[in-house]
Amino acid sequence: MDDPSETSAPASFFDLSRAELSVGLDRSFRATQLFEAVYRHWIDDLDLITNLPRALRSSLKSRVDIRPSPVTRRFEAEDGTRRYLIQLADGELAEAVFIPDGARNTICVSSQVGCALACQFCLTGQLGFGRHLTAGEIVSQVIIAQRDNVIPDLPDHFNIVLMGMGEPLHNYDNVMKALGILHDPAGLNMSMSRITLSTAGLVPEIARMAAEPLIPNLAISLTGATDEKRDRLMPINRTYPIADLVGALRRFPLKRRQRITLEYVLLADTTDSGDDALALARIASSIDAKVNLIPLNESPDLVFKRPNEAVVARFQGILRQRGVDAFIRRSRGDDISAACGQLKKKWADQPEIDLGALRL
Ligand code: SAH
């Protein structure tokens, strides 16, 4: 019988922690050399890692593949936002978004194909659950967006938000593993203060994350400020109602000057009333959270509408009057369906840019 190790496809490099990579290597610093070559020098061919012995390079070829997943489509918005459709080994697609903003560039990554939570105002929710992304598929999205946007290989030049497709805490283990790989000092060396995990509010996983050695910034998608509204808009609230969520957030460990963010989608005549603002202000004050108001990104596939600017400003004003720091999140990349909640495997009708220019 054939030796299966000779026929099975090599593992994705981006799926491996440095400790996993070092298993079977003659010296532990070899894994560090590999991490530096791939994450710092962007090398995508083992033969070009010349500080590794030739024999090791060739034996590694059957074990690991250091190329990021291929990009099948890339779209560019008028504001410079770029959306990537990334081809996964099983034919599925992962979506990632690069949002340029001077010194605060952001890479937005997906944690799942589709999503199980069915939030009523979110297009990804309409897809249903496809599958979890592996840690390597999550890391790979970051690498693709980083390399394509020629960010100098300094970690301080971008933030990462887990706000693409999927519910990151539903894919807990793979997401945590990806954070560890992104944080590795021999690799991208991303500080946890530059990573934000956004969740619809999976209470047991929030508690579990509170005990991790690596804890990213936490953003909670609230959107309904009463159980009655939130039950309807975000079915997950029927399992973990607002009081339970607030309890978990109170216990969540924060560094000095760090705060939890509440994301609140403004839906005309549904979540934008004065009473909604007061209910939201009470929740935010009780946990000293700041609030990001997100006027709905509309779609023909959604029944909800975006409130007009005066309503948005009034809503923000009520929060501020109550001493809550509330910001209005400007929509980015909405002309290419790259904005929050708009990721839905959509590509045929989008302006596409030439992939020939893509050096990945
Ligand atoms: N499942 C995670 C992360 C993905 S959603 C979560 O729920 O947080 C990322 C953000 O986009 C969430 O805050 C969500 O409330 C918001 N969002 C979803 N659909 C939207 C839409 N149509 N317009 C504006 N924001 C939306």
Residues whose N, C-alpha, C, O or C-beta is under 5 A from the ligand:
A	BS01	SAH	F121 C122 L123 L162 M163 G164 G166 E167 P168 S198 T199 A200 S221 E263 V265 I294 P295 L296 N297 C340 G341
